[in-house]
């Protein structure tokens, strides 16, 4: 069984027992979290597709980590002008272990 959920403006395919990194969610490590924007649920034979979401469907999981991703470096330069800028960005994320898919 698998589900497609929307979190932080992105879509993720999740299955029970797997883990997924989503945009930062509020909560402590070890606490339970529910994702209610379920767009699709599928198993071997049947597929349920929402318009845009499935009513009453939800994915529950446990927060495994609240961390920051690896640094992404950005460099800008204008030729022959002596203009250079280098900066980095680290995105916050929440790692969730999927426990159950309901719906």
N, C-alpha and C positions, 0 to 999 in steps of 0.2 A: 504494500500500500504506500502511496505517496500523495503529497499535496503541494500545490503551488500557493504560496502566501505572499502578501505584499507588506513590506515594512520599510520605512524610511525612503519611500519613493522608488524602491527597487523590488523585483520579484525574485523569489527563491524557491527552488524545488527541494522539499524536505521529506524525509522518511523516518519512521520511528527508530530510535537508536543512533541516528546520525547527528551530526552537529553542523551548525551554520553560524557564520559571522554576519551580524546585521549592524546597522547604525546604532549608536549608543541609546540604550533604553534605561529607564530609571529602575533601580533595584540593586540589591546586594547579591554577592556571590552566594549561591546555594538557595536563593529564593525562587519561587515558581513564577512563571510568566505565561500569559495566554496571548496568542496572536489570533485575532478575530477576523482579519481581512483575508479570508480563504477564497481564492479565485477558482480553484479546481481541485477535485479529489479523484484519484484513480486507483484501481487495483487491477488485477490481471485481466478481468473481463469487461468491467463497466467503468465509465468515466462520467462524473458529474461536473458540469461546467456552470458557473454562476454568471449572472447578468447584472452587475459586474461581480458581485460576491455571492457566496452561498449562504442562505439564511440558516442560522443555528449551527453552522460549522465552526470549529475552532481547533487550533493546534496548541497543545500545552507542552511546556518544557521547563527545564531548570537552567538558571544562569550559571555557567561554568567559569567565565572570566569577564572582567571589565578591564580592557587594556587599550593600548594604542598600537596602530599598525607601524610597519617599517617606514622610515622617512623617505619621502619622495622629493628629490632635488629638482629645482627649476633654475634655469640660467637664461638671462636675456642679455643681448648685446646688439649694439648698433655699430656697424663697421665704420672705421676711420673717424669715429667721434669720441672715443674714449669712454663710452657708456657701457657699463657692465653691472648687472645685478644678479646675485645668487641668493636664493632663499629656499627653505625646506618646509615641508608640511607633514605632520603626523596626524592621521585620522583616528578618532576615537571609535571603538567598536565594542559590541557585546557578543560574546560567544554563547550560544544556546544549545544544549543537548535536548533533542526532541524526544519527549516521553510518549505522547499519545496524539492520535489524530481522531477527532470526533466529527461525525457528519455523515 
